Amino acid sequence: MAEANNDPVFQIQRVYLKEASLEQPNSPAILLEQEQPAVDIQLGVEAQQPADGMYEICVTATVTTKIKDKTVFLVEAKQAGIFEIRNIPGDQMQPILGIACPQIVYPYLRANVSDIVTRAGFPPVHLAEINFQAMYEQQQSALAAEQGSPSPIITQA
């Protein structure tokens, strides 16, 4: 018997490494340096809706290590997840997409970045735990200040 089901749905369909790159532009000379490199880590979250009720959430990390002004290595990785999300009240969708989904995807990104760096012959870089709720609230505050009202995190694909 087929009845319309209006129960909330939140399911992980797939988690995957969407993009990954490693650059060592100054090797091998930079590898002979004895100085400790400076590490800069940038994170980002994107969301899009490729189909009705389906959302792709991407968490991106860019890790740059430098000695003086020369890059030792640069790693960019984008970890994605596809989530089925249905029958969720509209006011709850943005926090789910900006907080809950990235929290699920991020541990995979951390593992992949650490693995890439280690396989490149460097000591592992361990990305810190992230409070996605604080990050989301900060982004919403910044957007509200810029535009005068909050902006949605998702884009239509």
Phi and psi restraints in degrees (value plus and minus 20) as a CYANA .aco file:
   2 ALA   PHI    -113.5   -73.5
   2 ALA   PSI      90.5   130.5
   3 GLU   PHI    -134.9   -94.9
   3 GLU   PSI     129.3   169.3
   4 ALA   PHI     -87.9   -47.9
   4 ALA   PSI     104.9   144.9
   5 ASN   PHI    -124.2   -84.2
   5 ASN   PSI      99.9   139.9
   6 ASN   PHI    -127.3   -87.3
   6 ASN   PSI      -2.4    37.6
   7 ASP   PHI     -87.9   -47.9
   7 ASP   PSI     125.8   165.8
   8 PRO   PHI     -82.2   -42.2
   8 PRO   PSI     122.2   162.2
   9 VAL   PHI    -146.0  -106.0
   9 VAL   PSI     108.8   148.8
  10 PHE   PHI    -162.2  -122.2
  10 PHE   PSI      84.8   124.8
  11 GLN   PHI    -155.3  -115.3
  11 GLN   PSI     120.6   160.6
  12 ILE   PHI    -103.4   -63.4
  12 ILE   PSI     102.3   142.3
  13 GLN   PHI    -109.6   -69.6
  13 GLN   PSI     -59.3   -19.3
  14 ARG   PHI    -187.0  -147.0
  14 ARG   PSI     125.0   165.0
  15 VAL   PHI    -143.7  -103.7
  15 VAL   PSI     110.4   150.4
  16 TYR   PHI    -171.0  -131.0
  16 TYR   PSI     136.1   176.1
  17 LEU   PHI    -104.7   -64.7
  17 LEU   PSI      90.4   130.4
  18 LYS   PHI    -101.4   -61.4
  18 LYS   PSI     -61.0   -21.0
  19 GLU   PHI    -168.0  -128.0
  19 GLU   PSI     127.4   167.4
  20 ALA   PHI    -174.6  -134.6
  20 ALA   PSI     117.4   157.4
  21 SER   PHI    -166.4  -126.4
  21 SER   PSI     131.0   171.0
  22 LEU   PHI    -154.9  -114.9
  22 LEU   PSI     112.1   152.1
  23 GLU   PHI    -148.0  -108.0
  23 GLU   PSI     117.6   157.6
  24 GLN   PHI    -148.7  -108.7
  24 GLN   PSI      51.9    91.9
  25 PRO   PHI     -85.2   -45.2
  25 PRO   PSI     -42.0    -2.0
  26 ASN   PHI    -131.0   -91.0
  26 ASN   PSI      -3.6    36.4
  27 SER   PHI     -98.7   -58.7
  27 SER   PSI     127.2   167.2
  28 PRO   PHI    -111.9   -71.9
  28 PRO   PSI     -31.4     8.6
  29 ALA   PHI     -76.3   -36.3
  29 ALA   PSI     -62.3   -22.3
  30 ILE   PHI     -85.5   -45.5
  30 ILE   PSI     -45.4    -5.4
  31 LEU   PHI     -91.1   -51.1
  31 LEU   PSI     -35.8     4.2
  32 LEU   PHI    -107.4   -67.4
  32 LEU   PSI     -29.5    10.5
  33 GLU   PHI     -87.2   -47.2
  33 GLU   PSI     123.0   163.0
  34 GLN   PHI    -118.1   -78.1
  34 GLN   PSI     -33.6     6.4
  35 GLU   PHI     -90.0   -50.0
  35 GLU   PSI     128.2   168.2
  36 GLN   PHI     -95.9   -55.9
  36 GLN   PSI     109.2   149.2
  37 PRO   PHI     -96.4   -56.4
  37 PRO   PSI     133.9   173.9
  38 ALA   PHI    -107.3   -67.3
  38 ALA   PSI     119.4   159.4
  39 VAL   PHI    -136.4   -96.4
  39 VAL   PSI     109.6   149.6
  40 ASP   PHI    -141.4  -101.4
  40 ASP   PSI     108.3   148.3
  41 ILE   PHI    -143.2  -103.2
  41 ILE   PSI     106.2   146.2
  42 GLN   PHI    -138.0   -98.0
  42 GLN   PSI     115.4   155.4
  43 LEU   PHI    -142.6  -102.6
  43 LEU   PSI     131.7   171.7
  44 GLY   PHI    -170.0  -130.0
  44 GLY   PSI     137.3   177.3
  45 VAL   PHI    -149.8  -109.8
  45 VAL   PSI     112.7   152.7
  46 GLU   PHI    -148.5  -108.5
  46 GLU   PSI     132.4   172.4
  47 ALA   PHI    -161.2  -121.2
  47 ALA   PSI     123.9   163.9
  48 GLN   PHI    -165.6  -125.6
  48 GLN   PSI     141.9   181.9
  49 GLN   PHI    -136.3   -96.3
  49 GLN   PSI      74.3   114.3
  50 PRO   PHI     -94.8   -54.8
  50 PRO   PSI     -40.8    -0.8
  51 ALA   PHI    -174.4  -134.4
  51 ALA   PSI     144.3   184.3
  52 ASP   PHI     -78.2   -38.2
  52 ASP   PSI     102.2   142.2
  53 GLY   PHI      58.6    98.6
  53 GLY   PSI     -19.8    20.2
  54 MET   PHI    -136.9   -96.9
  54 MET   PSI     113.4   153.4
  55 TYR   PHI    -151.7  -111.7
  55 TYR   PSI     115.9   155.9
  56 GLU   PHI    -124.6   -84.6
  56 GLU   PSI     104.5   144.5
  57 ILE   PHI    -132.8   -92.8
  57 ILE   PSI     107.2   147.2
  58 CYS   PHI    -138.4   -98.4
  58 CYS   PSI     111.4   151.4
  59 VAL   PHI    -133.0   -93.0
  59 VAL   PSI     105.7   145.7
  60 THR   PHI    -134.6   -94.6
  60 THR   PSI     118.7   158.7
  61 ALA   PHI    -146.6  -106.6
  61 ALA   PSI     116.8   156.8
  62 THR   PHI    -142.7  -102.7
  62 THR   PSI      98.2   138.2
  63 VAL   PHI    -134.3   -94.3
  63 VAL   PSI      98.0   138.0
  64 THR   PHI    -138.7   -98.7
  64 THR   PSI     107.2   147.2
  65 THR   PHI    -137.7   -97.7
  65 THR   PSI     115.8   155.8
  66 LYS   PHI    -156.0  -116.0
  66 LYS   PSI     128.6   168.6
  67 ILE   PHI    -136.7   -96.7
  67 ILE   PSI      98.6   138.6
  68 LYS   PHI      36.9    76.9
  68 LYS   PSI    -138.6   -98.6
  69 ASP   PHI    -127.2   -87.2
  69 ASP   PSI      -9.7    30.3
  70 LYS   PHI    -124.9   -84.9
  70 LYS   PSI     113.8   153.8
  71 THR   PHI     -95.3   -55.3
  71 THR   PSI     108.9   148.9
  72 VAL   PHI    -101.8   -61.8
  72 VAL   PSI     -76.5   -36.5
  73 PHE   PHI    -173.7  -133.7
  73 PHE   PSI     137.1   177.1
  74 LEU   PHI    -152.6  -112.6
  74 LEU   PSI     102.9   142.9
  75 VAL   PHI    -138.6   -98.6
  75 VAL   PSI     110.0   150.0
  76 GLU   PHI    -144.1  -104.1
  76 GLU   PSI     109.1   149.1
  77 ALA   PHI    -159.8  -119.8
  77 ALA   PSI     121.6   161.6
  78 LYS   PHI    -147.6  -107.6
  78 LYS   PSI      92.0   132.0
  79 GLN   PHI    -120.3   -80.3
  79 GLN   PSI     114.4   154.4
  80 ALA   PHI    -146.8  -106.8
  80 ALA   PSI     138.1   178.1
  81 GLY   PHI    -159.4  -119.4
  81 GLY   PSI     123.5   163.5
  82 ILE   PHI    -127.4   -87.4
  82 ILE   PSI     107.1   147.1
  83 PHE   PHI    -143.0  -103.0
  83 PHE   PSI     117.3   157.3
  84 GLU   PHI    -114.9   -74.9
  84 GLU   PSI      99.5   139.5
  85 ILE   PHI    -153.0  -113.0
  85 ILE   PSI      96.1   136.1
  86 ARG   PHI    -158.9  -118.9
  86 ARG   PSI     133.6   173.6
  87 ASN   PHI      38.4    78.4
  87 ASN   PSI      16.9    56.9
  88 ILE   PHI    -125.7   -85.7
  88 ILE   PSI     113.4   153.4
  89 PRO   PHI     -75.3   -35.3
  89 PRO   PSI     121.7   161.7
  90 GLY   PHI     -73.6   -33.6
  90 GLY   PSI     -57.4   -17.4
  91 ASP   PHI     -91.7   -51.7
  91 ASP   PSI     -32.7     7.3
  92 GLN   PHI    -118.7   -78.7
  92 GLN   PSI     -32.8     7.2
  93 MET   PHI     -85.0   -45.0
  93 MET   PSI     -68.4   -28.4
  94 GLN   PHI     -80.7   -40.7
  94 GLN   PSI     -65.0   -25.0
  95 PRO   PHI     -83.1   -43.1
  95 PRO   PSI     -54.5   -14.5
  96 ILE   PHI     -84.5   -44.5
  96 ILE   PSI     -65.7   -25.7
  97 LEU   PHI     -91.5   -51.5
  97 LEU   PSI     -52.0   -12.0
  98 GLY   PHI    -114.9   -74.9
  98 GLY   PSI     -34.8     5.2
  99 ILE   PHI    -144.4  -104.4
  99 ILE   PSI     -81.3   -41.3
 100 ALA   PHI     -83.6   -43.6
 100 ALA   PSI     -68.6   -28.6
 101 CYS   PHI     -85.1   -45.1
 101 CYS   PSI     -67.1   -27.1
 102 PRO   PHI     -80.1   -40.1
 102 PRO   PSI     -53.4   -13.4
 103 GLN   PHI     -83.7   -43.7
 103 GLN   PSI     -50.8   -10.8
 104 ILE   PHI     -96.3   -56.3
 104 ILE   PSI     -61.2   -21.2
 105 VAL   PHI     -96.4   -56.4
 105 VAL   PSI     -55.7   -15.7
 106 TYR   PHI     -76.3   -36.3
 106 TYR   PSI     -62.8   -22.8
 107 PRO   PHI     -78.6   -38.6
 107 PRO   PSI     -53.3   -13.3
 108 TYR   PHI     -86.6   -46.6
 108 TYR   PSI     -60.9   -20.9
 109 LEU   PHI     -82.2   -42.2
 109 LEU   PSI     -65.4   -25.4
 110 ARG   PHI     -76.4   -36.4
 110 ARG   PSI     -66.5   -26.5
 111 ALA   PHI     -84.9   -44.9
 111 ALA   PSI     -62.4   -22.4
 112 ASN   PHI     -86.9   -46.9
 112 ASN   PSI     -61.6   -21.6
 113 VAL   PHI     -83.2   -43.2
 113 VAL   PSI     -66.3   -26.3
 114 SER   PHI     -79.9   -39.9
 114 SER   PSI     -62.2   -22.2
 115 ASP   PHI     -85.0   -45.0
 115 ASP   PSI     -64.6   -24.6
 116 ILE   PHI     -80.4   -40.4
 116 ILE   PSI     -66.7   -26.7
 117 VAL   PHI     -84.3   -44.3
 117 VAL   PSI     -63.0   -23.0
 118 THR   PHI     -85.2   -45.2
 118 THR   PSI     -63.9   -23.9
 119 ARG   PHI     -85.8   -45.8
 119 ARG   PSI     -42.4    -2.4
 120 ALA   PHI    -100.2   -60.2
 120 ALA   PSI     -25.1    14.9
 121 GLY   PHI      76.9   116.9
 121 GLY   PSI      -5.7    34.3
 122 PHE   PHI    -130.0   -90.0
 122 PHE   PSI     140.1   180.1
 123 PRO   PHI     -81.1   -41.1
 123 PRO   PSI     124.9   164.9
 124 PRO   PHI     -81.7   -41.7
 124 PRO   PSI     126.5   166.5
 125 VAL   PHI    -124.4   -84.4
 125 VAL   PSI      99.6   139.6
 126 HIS   PHI    -122.7   -82.7
 126 HIS   PSI      92.9   132.9
 127 LEU   PHI     -88.4   -48.4
 127 LEU   PSI     117.3   157.3
 128 ALA   PHI     -89.4   -49.4
 128 ALA   PSI     139.3   179.3
 129 GLU   PHI     -83.0   -43.0
 129 GLU   PSI     126.4   166.4
 130 ILE   PHI    -139.9   -99.9
 130 ILE   PSI     116.7   156.7
 131 ASN   PHI    -112.0   -72.0
 131 ASN   PSI      74.0   114.0
 132 PHE   PHI     -87.5   -47.5
 132 PHE   PSI     -45.4    -5.4
 133 GLN   PHI     -86.3   -46.3
 133 GLN   PSI     -66.5   -26.5
 134 ALA   PHI     -83.8   -43.8
 134 ALA   PSI     -60.9   -20.9
 135 MET   PHI     -82.2   -42.2
 135 MET   PSI     -64.3   -24.3
 136 TYR   PHI     -82.6   -42.6
 136 TYR   PSI     -66.9   -26.9
 137 GLU   PHI     -83.5   -43.5
 137 GLU   PSI     -57.6   -17.6
 138 GLN   PHI     -85.2   -45.2
 138 GLN   PSI     -63.1   -23.1
 139 GLN   PHI     -84.1   -44.1
 139 GLN   PSI     -61.7   -21.7
 140 GLN   PHI     -84.8   -44.8
 140 GLN   PSI     -59.6   -19.6
 141 SER   PHI     -84.6   -44.6
 141 SER   PSI     -62.4   -22.4
 142 ALA   PHI     -84.5   -44.5
 142 ALA   PSI     -63.2   -23.2
 143 LEU   PHI     -84.6   -44.6
 143 LEU   PSI     -61.1   -21.1
 144 ALA   PHI     -83.4   -43.4
 144 ALA   PSI     -59.1   -19.1
 145 ALA   PHI     -87.4   -47.4
 145 ALA   PSI     -58.5   -18.5
 146 GLU   PHI     -90.2   -50.2
 146 GLU   PSI     -67.2   -27.2
 147 GLN   PHI    -124.2   -84.2
 147 GLN   PSI     -32.5     7.5
 148 GLY   PHI      68.6   108.6
 148 GLY   PSI     -28.5    11.5
 149 SER   PHI    -176.2  -136.2
 149 SER   PSI     135.3   175.3
 150 PRO   PHI     -84.6   -44.6
 150 PRO   PSI     127.5   167.5
 151 SER   PHI    -134.8   -94.8
 151 SER   PSI     122.6   162.6
 152 PRO   PHI     -88.6   -48.6
 152 PRO   PSI     131.9   171.9
 153 ILE   PHI    -102.4   -62.4
 153 ILE   PSI     -44.5    -4.5
 154 ILE   PHI    -108.4   -68.4
 154 ILE   PSI     132.4   172.4
 155 THR   PHI    -145.7  -105.7
 155 THR   PSI     129.6   169.6
 156 GLN   PHI    -100.5   -60.5
 156 GLN   PSI     115.9   155.9
